[in-house]
């Protein structure tokens, strides 16, 4: 859902190509919603990268490497800051491979919402 929001369209093809080498050549600015102007504010750019990074973390093939919703919310609270490199040079491959230390321990209690 987060990727669809920042892309302005369903990320289907992007998701299927995440593991292939061409992703190294795709910049985040290539997939952002083209109806919107690229962000010029470094804090806004940093927030876009954070959302994309968290979305990719949630898509990790191995469930134990995915963040819990508590971890996602904590990341959003603690990492809101300006982007240190230009958004136009940030590749999806870099975001996909960013290590975020979300490994769930075997004895860790995971709280899930009940509907």
Phi and psi restraints in degrees (range 20) as a CNS / XPLOR table:
assign (resid 1 and name C) (resid 2 and name N)
       (resid 2 and name CA) (resid 2 and name C) 1.0 -63.8 20.0 2
assign (resid 2 and name N) (resid 2 and name CA)
       (resid 2 and name C) (resid 3 and name N) 1.0 -41.7 20.0 2
assign (resid 2 and name C) (resid 3 and name N)
       (resid 3 and name CA) (resid 3 and name C) 1.0 -64.8 20.0 2
assign (resid 3 and name N) (resid 3 and name CA)
       (resid 3 and name C) (resid 4 and name N) 1.0 -40.7 20.0 2
assign (resid 3 and name C) (resid 4 and name N)
       (resid 4 and name CA) (resid 4 and name C) 1.0 -62.3 20.0 2
assign (resid 4 and name N) (resid 4 and name CA)
       (resid 4 and name C) (resid 5 and name N) 1.0 -37.2 20.0 2
assign (resid 4 and name C) (resid 5 and name N)
       (resid 5 and name CA) (resid 5 and name C) 1.0 -66.1 20.0 2
assign (resid 5 and name N) (resid 5 and name CA)
       (resid 5 and name C) (resid 6 and name N) 1.0 -47.2 20.0 2
assign (resid 5 and name C) (resid 6 and name N)
       (resid 6 and name CA) (resid 6 and name C) 1.0 -77.5 20.0 2
assign (resid 6 and name N) (resid 6 and name CA)
       (resid 6 and name C) (resid 7 and name N) 1.0 -21.6 20.0 2
assign (resid 6 and name C) (resid 7 and name N)
       (resid 7 and name CA) (resid 7 and name C) 1.0 -87.6 20.0 2
assign (resid 7 and name N) (resid 7 and name CA)
       (resid 7 and name C) (resid 8 and name N) 1.0 -26.1 20.0 2
assign (resid 7 and name C) (resid 8 and name N)
       (resid 8 and name CA) (resid 8 and name C) 1.0 79.4 20.0 2
assign (resid 8 and name N) (resid 8 and name CA)
       (resid 8 and name C) (resid 9 and name N) 1.0 11.4 20.0 2
assign (resid 8 and name C) (resid 9 and name N)
       (resid 9 and name CA) (resid 9 and name C) 1.0 -161.6 20.0 2
assign (resid 9 and name N) (resid 9 and name CA)
       (resid 9 and name C) (resid 10 and name N) 1.0 168.5 20.0 2
assign (resid 9 and name C) (resid 10 and name N)
       (resid 10 and name CA) (resid 10 and name C) 1.0 -68.3 20.0 2
assign (resid 10 and name N) (resid 10 and name CA)
       (resid 10 and name C) (resid 11 and name N) 1.0 133.8 20.0 2
assign (resid 10 and name C) (resid 11 and name N)
       (resid 11 and name CA) (resid 11 and name C) 1.0 -87.0 20.0 2
assign (resid 11 and name N) (resid 11 and name CA)
       (resid 11 and name C) (resid 12 and name N) 1.0 24.0 20.0 2
assign (resid 11 and name C) (resid 12 and name N)
       (resid 12 and name CA) (resid 12 and name C) 1.0 -46.2 20.0 2
assign (resid 12 and name N) (resid 12 and name CA)
       (resid 12 and name C) (resid 13 and name N) 1.0 -58.4 20.0 2
assign (resid 12 and name C) (resid 13 and name N)
       (resid 13 and name CA) (resid 13 and name C) 1.0 -64.3 20.0 2
assign (resid 13 and name N) (resid 13 and name CA)
       (resid 13 and name C) (resid 14 and name N) 1.0 -36.8 20.0 2
assign (resid 13 and name C) (resid 14 and name N)
       (resid 14 and name CA) (resid 14 and name C) 1.0 -62.2 20.0 2
assign (resid 14 and name N) (resid 14 and name CA)
       (resid 14 and name C) (resid 15 and name N) 1.0 -44.4 20.0 2
assign (resid 14 and name C) (resid 15 and name N)
       (resid 15 and name CA) (resid 15 and name C) 1.0 -63.1 20.0 2
assign (resid 15 and name N) (resid 15 and name CA)
       (resid 15 and name C) (resid 16 and name N) 1.0 -39.2 20.0 2
assign (resid 15 and name C) (resid 16 and name N)
       (resid 16 and name CA) (resid 16 and name C) 1.0 -71.9 20.0 2
assign (resid 16 and name N) (resid 16 and name CA)
       (resid 16 and name C) (resid 17 and name N) 1.0 -19.4 20.0 2
assign (resid 16 and name C) (resid 17 and name N)
       (resid 17 and name CA) (resid 17 and name C) 1.0 -101.0 20.0 2
assign (resid 17 and name N) (resid 17 and name CA)
       (resid 17 and name C) (resid 18 and name N) 1.0 6.8 20.0 2
assign (resid 17 and name C) (resid 18 and name N)
       (resid 18 and name CA) (resid 18 and name C) 1.0 -59.7 20.0 2
assign (resid 18 and name N) (resid 18 and name CA)
       (resid 18 and name C) (resid 19 and name N) 1.0 -31.3 20.0 2
assign (resid 18 and name C) (resid 19 and name N)
       (resid 19 and name CA) (resid 19 and name C) 1.0 -91.8 20.0 2
assign (resid 19 and name N) (resid 19 and name CA)
       (resid 19 and name C) (resid 20 and name N) 1.0 -4.6 20.0 2
assign (resid 19 and name C) (resid 20 and name N)
       (resid 20 and name CA) (resid 20 and name C) 1.0 -92.0 20.0 2
assign (resid 20 and name N) (resid 20 and name CA)
       (resid 20 and name C) (resid 21 and name N) 1.0 152.0 20.0 2
assign (resid 20 and name C) (resid 21 and name N)
       (resid 21 and name CA) (resid 21 and name C) 1.0 -55.8 20.0 2
assign (resid 21 and name N) (resid 21 and name CA)
       (resid 21 and name C) (resid 22 and name N) 1.0 -32.5 20.0 2
assign (resid 21 and name C) (resid 22 and name N)
       (resid 22 and name CA) (resid 22 and name C) 1.0 -59.5 20.0 2
assign (resid 22 and name N) (resid 22 and name CA)
       (resid 22 and name C) (resid 23 and name N) 1.0 -18.6 20.0 2
assign (resid 22 and name C) (resid 23 and name N)
       (resid 23 and name CA) (resid 23 and name C) 1.0 -63.7 20.0 2
assign (resid 23 and name N) (resid 23 and name CA)
       (resid 23 and name C) (resid 24 and name N) 1.0 -23.0 20.0 2
assign (resid 23 and name C) (resid 24 and name N)
       (resid 24 and name CA) (resid 24 and name C) 1.0 -62.3 20.0 2
assign (resid 24 and name N) (resid 24 and name CA)
       (resid 24 and name C) (resid 25 and name N) 1.0 -25.4 20.0 2
assign (resid 24 and name C) (resid 25 and name N)
       (resid 25 and name CA) (resid 25 and name C) 1.0 -95.3 20.0 2
assign (resid 25 and name N) (resid 25 and name CA)
       (resid 25 and name C) (resid 26 and name N) 1.0 -3.2 20.0 2
assign (resid 25 and name C) (resid 26 and name N)
       (resid 26 and name CA) (resid 26 and name C) 1.0 -93.8 20.0 2
assign (resid 26 and name N) (resid 26 and name CA)
       (resid 26 and name C) (resid 27 and name N) 1.0 123.8 20.0 2
assign (resid 26 and name C) (resid 27 and name N)
       (resid 27 and name CA) (resid 27 and name C) 1.0 -92.5 20.0 2
assign (resid 27 and name N) (resid 27 and name CA)
       (resid 27 and name C) (resid 28 and name N) 1.0 153.1 20.0 2
assign (resid 27 and name C) (resid 28 and name N)
       (resid 28 and name CA) (resid 28 and name C) 1.0 -60.3 20.0 2
assign (resid 28 and name N) (resid 28 and name CA)
       (resid 28 and name C) (resid 29 and name N) 1.0 -32.7 20.0 2
assign (resid 28 and name C) (resid 29 and name N)
       (resid 29 and name CA) (resid 29 and name C) 1.0 -66.9 20.0 2
assign (resid 29 and name N) (resid 29 and name CA)
       (resid 29 and name C) (resid 30 and name N) 1.0 -21.4 20.0 2
assign (resid 29 and name C) (resid 30 and name N)
       (resid 30 and name CA) (resid 30 and name C) 1.0 -72.8 20.0 2
assign (resid 30 and name N) (resid 30 and name CA)
       (resid 30 and name C) (resid 31 and name N) 1.0 -22.9 20.0 2
assign (resid 30 and name C) (resid 31 and name N)
       (resid 31 and name CA) (resid 31 and name C) 1.0 -110.7 20.0 2
assign (resid 31 and name N) (resid 31 and name CA)
       (resid 31 and name C) (resid 32 and name N) 1.0 -4.5 20.0 2
assign (resid 31 and name C) (resid 32 and name N)
       (resid 32 and name CA) (resid 32 and name C) 1.0 -66.8 20.0 2
assign (resid 32 and name N) (resid 32 and name CA)
       (resid 32 and name C) (resid 33 and name N) 1.0 153.4 20.0 2
assign (resid 32 and name C) (resid 33 and name N)
       (resid 33 and name CA) (resid 33 and name C) 1.0 -52.4 20.0 2
assign (resid 33 and name N) (resid 33 and name CA)
       (resid 33 and name C) (resid 34 and name N) 1.0 116.7 20.0 2
assign (resid 33 and name C) (resid 34 and name N)
       (resid 34 and name CA) (resid 34 and name C) 1.0 -73.1 20.0 2
assign (resid 34 and name N) (resid 34 and name CA)
       (resid 34 and name C) (resid 35 and name N) 1.0 -11.6 20.0 2
assign (resid 34 and name C) (resid 35 and name N)
       (resid 35 and name CA) (resid 35 and name C) 1.0 -75.4 20.0 2
assign (resid 35 and name N) (resid 35 and name CA)
       (resid 35 and name C) (resid 36 and name N) 1.0 -15.4 20.0 2
assign (resid 35 and name C) (resid 36 and name N)
       (resid 36 and name CA) (resid 36 and name C) 1.0 -107.9 20.0 2
assign (resid 36 and name N) (resid 36 and name CA)
       (resid 36 and name C) (resid 37 and name N) 1.0 148.2 20.0 2
assign (resid 36 and name C) (resid 37 and name N)
       (resid 37 and name CA) (resid 37 and name C) 1.0 -70.5 20.0 2
assign (resid 37 and name N) (resid 37 and name CA)
       (resid 37 and name C) (resid 38 and name N) 1.0 144.8 20.0 2
assign (resid 37 and name C) (resid 38 and name N)
       (resid 38 and name CA) (resid 38 and name C) 1.0 -61.3 20.0 2
assign (resid 38 and name N) (resid 38 and name CA)
       (resid 38 and name C) (resid 39 and name N) 1.0 143.0 20.0 2
assign (resid 38 and name C) (resid 39 and name N)
       (resid 39 and name CA) (resid 39 and name C) 1.0 -67.3 20.0 2
assign (resid 39 and name N) (resid 39 and name CA)
       (resid 39 and name C) (resid 40 and name N) 1.0 139.4 20.0 2
assign (resid 39 and name C) (resid 40 and name N)
       (resid 40 and name CA) (resid 40 and name C) 1.0 -105.6 20.0 2
assign (resid 40 and name N) (resid 40 and name CA)
       (resid 40 and name C) (resid 41 and name N) 1.0 -17.8 20.0 2
assign (resid 40 and name C) (resid 41 and name N)
       (resid 41 and name CA) (resid 41 and name C) 1.0 -80.9 20.0 2
assign (resid 41 and name N) (resid 41 and name CA)
       (resid 41 and name C) (resid 42 and name N) 1.0 123.2 20.0 2
assign (resid 41 and name C) (resid 42 and name N)
       (resid 42 and name CA) (resid 42 and name C) 1.0 -60.9 20.0 2
assign (resid 42 and name N) (resid 42 and name CA)
       (resid 42 and name C) (resid 43 and name N) 1.0 -28.9 20.0 2
assign (resid 42 and name C) (resid 43 and name N)
       (resid 43 and name CA) (resid 43 and name C) 1.0 -71.5 20.0 2
assign (resid 43 and name N) (resid 43 and name CA)
       (resid 43 and name C) (resid 44 and name N) 1.0 -42.3 20.0 2
assign (resid 43 and name C) (resid 44 and name N)
       (resid 44 and name CA) (resid 44 and name C) 1.0 -63.1 20.0 2
assign (resid 44 and name N) (resid 44 and name CA)
       (resid 44 and name C) (resid 45 and name N) 1.0 -44.1 20.0 2
assign (resid 44 and name C) (resid 45 and name N)
       (resid 45 and name CA) (resid 45 and name C) 1.0 -60.6 20.0 2
assign (resid 45 and name N) (resid 45 and name CA)
       (resid 45 and name C) (resid 46 and name N) 1.0 -41.7 20.0 2
assign (resid 45 and name C) (resid 46 and name N)
       (resid 46 and name CA) (resid 46 and name C) 1.0 -62.8 20.0 2
assign (resid 46 and name N) (resid 46 and name CA)
       (resid 46 and name C) (resid 47 and name N) 1.0 -38.2 20.0 2
assign (resid 46 and name C) (resid 47 and name N)
       (resid 47 and name CA) (resid 47 and name C) 1.0 -67.6 20.0 2
assign (resid 47 and name N) (resid 47 and name CA)
       (resid 47 and name C) (resid 48 and name N) 1.0 -37.2 20.0 2
assign (resid 47 and name C) (resid 48 and name N)
       (resid 48 and name CA) (resid 48 and name C) 1.0 -63.5 20.0 2
assign (resid 48 and name N) (resid 48 and name CA)
       (resid 48 and name C) (resid 49 and name N) 1.0 -45.0 20.0 2
assign (resid 48 and name C) (resid 49 and name N)
       (resid 49 and name CA) (resid 49 and name C) 1.0 -62.9 20.0 2
assign (resid 49 and name N) (resid 49 and name CA)
       (resid 49 and name C) (resid 50 and name N) 1.0 -40.3 20.0 2
assign (resid 49 and name C) (resid 50 and name N)
       (resid 50 and name CA) (resid 50 and name C) 1.0 -62.1 20.0 2
assign (resid 50 and name N) (resid 50 and name CA)
       (resid 50 and name C) (resid 51 and name N) 1.0 -45.5 20.0 2
assign (resid 50 and name C) (resid 51 and name N)
       (resid 51 and name CA) (resid 51 and name C) 1.0 -61.3 20.0 2
assign (resid 51 and name N) (resid 51 and name CA)
       (resid 51 and name C) (resid 52 and name N) 1.0 -45.6 20.0 2
assign (resid 51 and name C) (resid 52 and name N)
       (resid 52 and name CA) (resid 52 and name C) 1.0 -64.3 20.0 2
assign (resid 52 and name N) (resid 52 and name CA)
       (resid 52 and name C) (resid 53 and name N) 1.0 -42.4 20.0 2
assign (resid 52 and name C) (resid 53 and name N)
       (resid 53 and name CA) (resid 53 and name C) 1.0 -61.8 20.0 2
assign (resid 53 and name N) (resid 53 and name CA)
       (resid 53 and name C) (resid 54 and name N) 1.0 -44.3 20.0 2
assign (resid 53 and name C) (resid 54 and name N)
       (resid 54 and name CA) (resid 54 and name C) 1.0 -66.6 20.0 2
assign (resid 54 and name N) (resid 54 and name CA)
       (resid 54 and name C) (resid 55 and name N) 1.0 -38.3 20.0 2
assign (resid 54 and name C) (resid 55 and name N)
       (resid 55 and name CA) (resid 55 and name C) 1.0 -61.9 20.0 2
assign (resid 55 and name N) (resid 55 and name CA)
       (resid 55 and name C) (resid 56 and name N) 1.0 -44.4 20.0 2
assign (resid 55 and name C) (resid 56 and name N)
       (resid 56 and name CA) (resid 56 and name C) 1.0 -65.6 20.0 2
assign (resid 56 and name N) (resid 56 and name CA)
       (resid 56 and name C) (resid 57 and name N) 1.0 -37.0 20.0 2
assign (resid 56 and name C) (resid 57 and name N)
       (resid 57 and name CA) (resid 57 and name C) 1.0 -61.4 20.0 2
assign (resid 57 and name N) (resid 57 and name CA)
       (resid 57 and name C) (resid 58 and name N) 1.0 -36.9 20.0 2
assign (resid 57 and name C) (resid 58 and name N)
       (resid 58 and name CA) (resid 58 and name C) 1.0 -71.8 20.0 2
assign (resid 58 and name N) (resid 58 and name CA)
       (resid 58 and name C) (resid 59 and name N) 1.0 -14.8 20.0 2
assign (resid 58 and name C) (resid 59 and name N)
       (resid 59 and name CA) (resid 59 and name C) 1.0 -99.1 20.0 2
assign (resid 59 and name N) (resid 59 and name CA)
       (resid 59 and name C) (resid 60 and name N) 1.0 6.0 20.0 2
assign (resid 59 and name C) (resid 60 and name N)
       (resid 60 and name CA) (resid 60 and name C) 1.0 -57.3 20.0 2
assign (resid 60 and name N) (resid 60 and name CA)
       (resid 60 and name C) (resid 61 and name N) 1.0 136.7 20.0 2
assign (resid 60 and name C) (resid 61 and name N)
       (resid 61 and name CA) (resid 61 and name C) 1.0 -59.9 20.0 2
assign (resid 61 and name N) (resid 61 and name CA)
       (resid 61 and name C) (resid 62 and name N) 1.0 -36.4 20.0 2
assign (resid 61 and name C) (resid 62 and name N)
       (resid 62 and name CA) (resid 62 and name C) 1.0 -90.0 20.0 2
assign (resid 62 and name N) (resid 62 and name CA)
       (resid 62 and name C) (resid 63 and name N) 1.0 114.9 20.0 2
assign (resid 62 and name C) (resid 63 and name N)
       (resid 63 and name CA) (resid 63 and name C) 1.0 -53.6 20.0 2
assign (resid 63 and name N) (resid 63 and name CA)
       (resid 63 and name C) (resid 64 and name N) 1.0 -34.5 20.0 2
assign (resid 63 and name C) (resid 64 and name N)
       (resid 64 and name CA) (resid 64 and name C) 1.0 -70.0 20.0 2
assign (resid 64 and name N) (resid 64 and name CA)
       (resid 64 and name C) (resid 65 and name N) 1.0 -13.0 20.0 2
assign (resid 64 and name C) (resid 65 and name N)
       (resid 65 and name CA) (resid 65 and name C) 1.0 -94.6 20.0 2
assign (resid 65 and name N) (resid 65 and name CA)
       (resid 65 and name C) (resid 66 and name N) 1.0 0.1 20.0 2
assign (resid 65 and name C) (resid 66 and name N)
       (resid 66 and name CA) (resid 66 and name C) 1.0 -88.1 20.0 2
assign (resid 66 and name N) (resid 66 and name CA)
       (resid 66 and name C) (resid 67 and name N) 1.0 145.1 20.0 2
assign (resid 66 and name C) (resid 67 and name N)
       (resid 67 and name CA) (resid 67 and name C) 1.0 -75.8 20.0 2
assign (resid 67 and name N) (resid 67 and name CA)
       (resid 67 and name C) (resid 68 and name N) 1.0 151.4 20.0 2
assign (resid 67 and name C) (resid 68 and name N)
       (resid 68 and name CA) (resid 68 and name C) 1.0 -78.7 20.0 2
assign (resid 68 and name N) (resid 68 and name CA)
       (resid 68 and name C) (resid 69 and name N) 1.0 167.9 20.0 2
assign (resid 68 and name C) (resid 69 and name N)
       (resid 69 and name CA) (resid 69 and name C) 1.0 -64.4 20.0 2
assign (resid 69 and name N) (resid 69 and name CA)
       (resid 69 and name C) (resid 70 and name N) 1.0 -32.2 20.0 2
assign (resid 69 and name C) (resid 70 and name N)
       (resid 70 and name CA) (resid 70 and name C) 1.0 -63.0 20.0 2
assign (resid 70 and name N) (resid 70 and name CA)
       (resid 70 and name C) (resid 71 and name N) 1.0 -44.8 20.0 2
assign (resid 70 and name C) (resid 71 and name N)
       (resid 71 and name CA) (resid 71 and name C) 1.0 -63.7 20.0 2
assign (resid 71 and name N) (resid 71 and name CA)
       (resid 71 and name C) (resid 72 and name N) 1.0 -39.8 20.0 2
assign (resid 71 and name C) (resid 72 and name N)
       (resid 72 and name CA) (resid 72 and name C) 1.0 -60.9 20.0 2
assign (resid 72 and name N) (resid 72 and name CA)
       (resid 72 and name C) (resid 73 and name N) 1.0 -48.4 20.0 2
assign (resid 72 and name C) (resid 73 and name N)
       (resid 73 and name CA) (resid 73 and name C) 1.0 -64.3 20.0 2
assign (resid 73 and name N) (resid 73 and name CA)
       (resid 73 and name C) (resid 74 and name N) 1.0 -38.1 20.0 2
assign (resid 73 and name C) (resid 74 and name N)
       (resid 74 and name CA) (resid 74 and name C) 1.0 -65.3 20.0 2
assign (resid 74 and name N) (resid 74 and name CA)
       (resid 74 and name C) (resid 75 and name N) 1.0 -37.9 20.0 2
assign (resid 74 and name C) (resid 75 and name N)
       (resid 75 and name CA) (resid 75 and name C) 1.0 -63.4 20.0 2
assign (resid 75 and name N) (resid 75 and name CA)
       (resid 75 and name C) (resid 76 and name N) 1.0 -43.5 20.0 2
assign (resid 75 and name C) (resid 76 and name N)
       (resid 76 and name CA) (resid 76 and name C) 1.0 -63.0 20.0 2
assign (resid 76 and name N) (resid 76 and name CA)
       (resid 76 and name C) (resid 77 and name N) 1.0 -37.1 20.0 2
assign (resid 76 and name C) (resid 77 and name N)
       (resid 77 and name CA) (resid 77 and name C) 1.0 -73.2 20.0 2
assign (resid 77 and name N) (resid 77 and name CA)
       (resid 77 and name C) (resid 78 and name N) 1.0 -42.6 20.0 2
assign (resid 77 and name C) (resid 78 and name N)
       (resid 78 and name CA) (resid 78 and name C) 1.0 -87.5 20.0 2
assign (resid 78 and name N) (resid 78 and name CA)
       (resid 78 and name C) (resid 79 and name N) 1.0 -20.0 20.0 2
assign (resid 78 and name C) (resid 79 and name N)
       (resid 79 and name CA) (resid 79 and name C) 1.0 -109.4 20.0 2
assign (resid 79 and name N) (resid 79 and name CA)
       (resid 79 and name C) (resid 80 and name N) 1.0 12.6 20.0 2
assign (resid 79 and name C) (resid 80 and name N)
       (resid 80 and name CA) (resid 80 and name C) 1.0 -70.4 20.0 2
assign (resid 80 and name N) (resid 80 and name CA)
       (resid 80 and name C) (resid 81 and name N) 1.0 101.1 20.0 2
assign (resid 80 and name C) (resid 81 and name N)
       (resid 81 and name CA) (resid 81 and name C) 1.0 -156.0 20.0 2
assign (resid 81 and name N) (resid 81 and name CA)
       (resid 81 and name C) (resid 82 and name N) 1.0 172.4 20.0 2
assign (resid 81 and name C) (resid 82 and name N)
       (resid 82 and name CA) (resid 82 and name C) 1.0 -69.0 20.0 2
assign (resid 82 and name N) (resid 82 and name CA)
       (resid 82 and name C) (resid 83 and name N) 1.0 149.0 20.0 2
assign (resid 82 and name C) (resid 83 and name N)
       (resid 83 and name CA) (resid 83 and name C) 1.0 -74.0 20.0 2
assign (resid 83 and name N) (resid 83 and name CA)
       (resid 83 and name C) (resid 84 and name N) 1.0 134.0 20.0 2
assign (resid 83 and name C) (resid 84 and name N)
       (resid 84 and name CA) (resid 84 and name C) 1.0 -85.2 20.0 2
assign (resid 84 and name N) (resid 84 and name CA)
       (resid 84 and name C) (resid 85 and name N) 1.0 -22.9 20.0 2
assign (resid 84 and name C) (resid 85 and name N)
       (resid 85 and name CA) (resid 85 and name C) 1.0 -120.2 20.0 2
assign (resid 85 and name N) (resid 85 and name CA)
       (resid 85 and name C) (resid 86 and name N) 1.0 158.7 20.0 2
assign (resid 85 and name C) (resid 86 and name N)
       (resid 86 and name CA) (resid 86 and name C) 1.0 -61.6 20.0 2
assign (resid 86 and name N) (resid 86 and name CA)
       (resid 86 and name C) (resid 87 and name N) 1.0 139.7 20.0 2
assign (resid 86 and name C) (resid 87 and name N)
       (resid 87 and name CA) (resid 87 and name C) 1.0 -58.4 20.0 2
assign (resid 87 and name N) (resid 87 and name CA)
       (resid 87 and name C) (resid 88 and name N) 1.0 -35.8 20.0 2
assign (resid 87 and name C) (resid 88 and name N)
       (resid 88 and name CA) (resid 88 and name C) 1.0 -68.2 20.0 2
assign (resid 88 and name N) (resid 88 and name CA)
       (resid 88 and name C) (resid 89 and name N) 1.0 -9.2 20.0 2
assign (resid 88 and name C) (resid 89 and name N)
       (resid 89 and name CA) (resid 89 and name C) 1.0 -108.7 20.0 2
assign (resid 89 and name N) (resid 89 and name CA)
       (resid 89 and name C) (resid 90 and name N) 1.0 1.1 20.0 2
assign (resid 89 and name C) (resid 90 and name N)
       (resid 90 and name CA) (resid 90 and name C) 1.0 -87.7 20.0 2
assign (resid 90 and name N) (resid 90 and name CA)
       (resid 90 and name C) (resid 91 and name N) 1.0 118.4 20.0 2
assign (resid 90 and name C) (resid 91 and name N)
       (resid 91 and name CA) (resid 91 and name C) 1.0 -91.7 20.0 2
assign (resid 91 and name N) (resid 91 and name CA)
       (resid 91 and name C) (resid 92 and name N) 1.0 154.7 20.0 2
assign (resid 91 and name C) (resid 92 and name N)
       (resid 92 and name CA) (resid 92 and name C) 1.0 -64.6 20.0 2
assign (resid 92 and name N) (resid 92 and name CA)
       (resid 92 and name C) (resid 93 and name N) 1.0 -34.1 20.0 2
assign (resid 92 and name C) (resid 93 and name N)
       (resid 93 and name CA) (resid 93 and name C) 1.0 -59.8 20.0 2
assign (resid 93 and name N) (resid 93 and name CA)
       (resid 93 and name C) (resid 94 and name N) 1.0 -42.2 20.0 2
assign (resid 93 and name C) (resid 94 and name N)
       (resid 94 and name CA) (resid 94 and name C) 1.0 -61.3 20.0 2
assign (resid 94 and name N) (resid 94 and name CA)
       (resid 94 and name C) (resid 95 and name N) 1.0 -43.6 20.0 2
assign (resid 94 and name C) (resid 95 and name N)
       (resid 95 and name CA) (resid 95 and name C) 1.0 -68.7 20.0 2
assign (resid 95 and name N) (resid 95 and name CA)
       (resid 95 and name C) (resid 96 and name N) 1.0 -40.8 20.0 2
assign (resid 95 and name C) (resid 96 and name N)
       (resid 96 and name CA) (resid 96 and name C) 1.0 -63.4 20.0 2
assign (resid 96 and name N) (resid 96 and name CA)
       (resid 96 and name C) (resid 97 and name N) 1.0 -37.2 20.0 2
assign (resid 96 and name C) (resid 97 and name N)
       (resid 97 and name CA) (resid 97 and name C) 1.0 -94.2 20.0 2
assign (resid 97 and name N) (resid 97 and name CA)
       (resid 97 and name C) (resid 98 and name N) 1.0 4.0 20.0 2
assign (resid 97 and name C) (resid 98 and name N)
       (resid 98 and name CA) (resid 98 and name C) 1.0 -66.6 20.0 2
assign (resid 98 and name N) (resid 98 and name CA)
       (resid 98 and name C) (resid 99 and name N) 1.0 125.7 20.0 2
assign (resid 98 and name C) (resid 99 and name N)
       (resid 99 and name CA) (resid 99 and name C) 1.0 -85.4 20.0 2
assign (resid 99 and name N) (resid 99 and name CA)
       (resid 99 and name C) (resid 100 and name N) 1.0 126.1 20.0 2
assign (resid 99 and name C) (resid 100 and name N)
       (resid 100 and name CA) (resid 100 and name C) 1.0 -119.4 20.0 2
assign (resid 100 and name N) (resid 100 and name CA)
       (resid 100 and name C) (resid 101 and name N) 1.0 2.9 20.0 2
assign (resid 100 and name C) (resid 101 and name N)
       (resid 101 and name CA) (resid 101 and name C) 1.0 54.6 20.0 2
assign (resid 101 and name N) (resid 101 and name CA)
       (resid 101 and name C) (resid 102 and name N) 1.0 62.5 20.0 2
assign (resid 101 and name C) (resid 102 and name N)
       (resid 102 and name CA) (resid 102 and name C) 1.0 -112.5 20.0 2
assign (resid 102 and name N) (resid 102 and name CA)
       (resid 102 and name C) (resid 103 and name N) 1.0 19.9 20.0 2
assign (resid 102 and name C) (resid 103 and name N)
       (resid 103 and name CA) (resid 103 and name C) 1.0 -66.2 20.0 2
assign (resid 103 and name N) (resid 103 and name CA)
       (resid 103 and name C) (resid 104 and name N) 1.0 124.8 20.0 2
assign (resid 103 and name C) (resid 104 and name N)
       (resid 104 and name CA) (resid 104 and name C) 1.0 -81.8 20.0 2
assign (resid 104 and name N) (resid 104 and name CA)
       (resid 104 and name C) (resid 105 and name N) 1.0 131.4 20.0 2
assign (resid 104 and name C) (resid 105 and name N)
       (resid 105 and name CA) (resid 105 and name C) 1.0 -77.5 20.0 2
assign (resid 105 and name N) (resid 105 and name CA)
       (resid 105 and name C) (resid 106 and name N) 1.0 150.1 20.0 2
assign (resid 105 and name C) (resid 106 and name N)
       (resid 106 and name CA) (resid 106 and name C) 1.0 -56.2 20.0 2
assign (resid 106 and name N) (resid 106 and name CA)
       (resid 106 and name C) (resid 107 and name N) 1.0 -34.3 20.0 2
assign (resid 106 and name C) (resid 107 and name N)
       (resid 107 and name CA) (resid 107 and name C) 1.0 -96.0 20.0 2
assign (resid 107 and name N) (resid 107 and name CA)
       (resid 107 and name C) (resid 108 and name N) 1.0 5.8 20.0 2
assign (resid 107 and name C) (resid 108 and name N)
       (resid 108 and name CA) (resid 108 and name C) 1.0 -73.4 20.0 2
assign (resid 108 and name N) (resid 108 and name CA)
       (resid 108 and name C) (resid 109 and name N) 1.0 131.4 20.0 2
assign (resid 108 and name C) (resid 109 and name N)
       (resid 109 and name CA) (resid 109 and name C) 1.0 -84.6 20.0 2
assign (resid 109 and name N) (resid 109 and name CA)
       (resid 109 and name C) (resid 110 and name N) 1.0 125.1 20.0 2
assign (resid 109 and name C) (resid 110 and name N)
       (resid 110 and name CA) (resid 110 and name C) 1.0 -103.7 20.0 2
assign (resid 110 and name N) (resid 110 and name CA)
       (resid 110 and name C) (resid 111 and name N) 1.0 122.0 20.0 2
assign (resid 110 and name C) (resid 111 and name N)
       (resid 111 and name CA) (resid 111 and name C) 1.0 -93.3 20.0 2
assign (resid 111 and name N) (resid 111 and name CA)
       (resid 111 and name C) (resid 112 and name N) 1.0 125.7 20.0 2
assign (resid 111 and name C) (resid 112 and name N)
       (resid 112 and name CA) (resid 112 and name C) 1.0 -117.7 20.0 2
assign (resid 112 and name N) (resid 112 and name CA)
       (resid 112 and name C) (resid 113 and name N) 1.0 148.5 20.0 2
assign (resid 112 and name C) (resid 113 and name N)
       (resid 113 and name CA) (resid 113 and name C) 1.0 -75.2 20.0 2
assign (resid 113 and name N) (resid 113 and name CA)
       (resid 113 and name C) (resid 114 and name N) 1.0 140.0 20.0 2
assign (resid 113 and name C) (resid 114 and name N)
       (resid 114 and name CA) (resid 114 and name C) 1.0 -104.7 20.0 2
assign (resid 114 and name N) (resid 114 and name CA)
       (resid 114 and name C) (resid 115 and name N) 1.0 129.9 20.0 2
